[in-house]
Amino acid sequence: MFIETLKTMRLYERQSKLGVYHTFHRKNTIYVFKCDSCSVTFLRPKAKVDTGRASNDYKHVCSYCDTKKYAQKVGVKMRKIYQLDASSTTKTL
């Protein structure tokens, strides 16, 4: 589950060729998610997440949970809701 967007700013200092110290900053955007499997809150940098996936339309699983096991569990629930047959002999469109 997508919770919020955080913005961070880190300050750095570097020395120029002439020995003068200059400060500069870098901004970073971080997404806060709640794991749909174990309900733990976790952070991901915006650069590592598709912008379209930063919504509640998608499921989010933390790095401690098994994503494939969770996906199969959700698939079983959806088949029961929509009353779909899981056999390979039925024809689909």
N, C-alpha and C positions, 0 to 999 in steps of 0.2 A: 504494500500500500504506500502510495506517495504521500508524504506529510508536508514538507516545506522545502524552500530554497534558501540557502544561506550564502552570504557573500563575505569573504575574508580578504584582508589586505595585509601583506607582509612587507615590512620595511627592510631594505638592504643598504649597505654602504660600500662604496668602492672607491679606489684611489685612482686618480687620473695620472696621465704621464708626467704631469708637472708636480705630483705629490699632493694635490688638493683632494680632500675627501668630499664625495658627493653622495647624497642620499637619494634613493629611488624606491618606488613601490611597485608591487605586482598584485593584481586583484585575481581572486580565484572564486569560482562559484561551485557550491557543493549542494547536492541533493540529499535530503534526509528521507529514508524509506523505513517502513516497518515490514519485517519478514512475514509473508503470508503463511509460512509453515510453522515457525516457532515464536512469532510475535516479538522478536528482538529488533530494536531500532539500530539501523546502521547507516553509514555515510558513504556516498560515492561522488567523486569529482564529476563535474558536468562533461568534461572531455571524454570520460569513459562510458557515458550513457547517451543513447540516442535521445534527442529532444522529444520525440513523439512518445517514448516510453516513460517519460516523467509525468505520468498521469495515473489515475486509478482504473483506466481501461485495461491495464496489463497487471499480471501477477509479478511480485518481486520476492526473490528468495536470497537470503544472506549467504555468505561464503562458507558458513559452517554447516548448512543443510545440503542434502543431496538434491540437486535440481531435477534430475531425471526421475527420481522416485516421487518427488512432489508432482511433477507433470503427469505421471501415470495416475496418481491418486485423483487429480483434478479431472482427468479424462474419464475416469470411471464415474465420477459424480455427474458429469455432463451427459454421458450416455444414459444414465438412469433418469435424469431430468427430461431429456428429449426422447426417451424410449428408443434408442438406436440399438441395433443389433451389432455385436462385435465380431461376428463371424466373417470369414473372408469369402464366403460363397454368395453373399448378398450383393446385388448389383447396385452401384452408386452412379450418380450422374456425372 
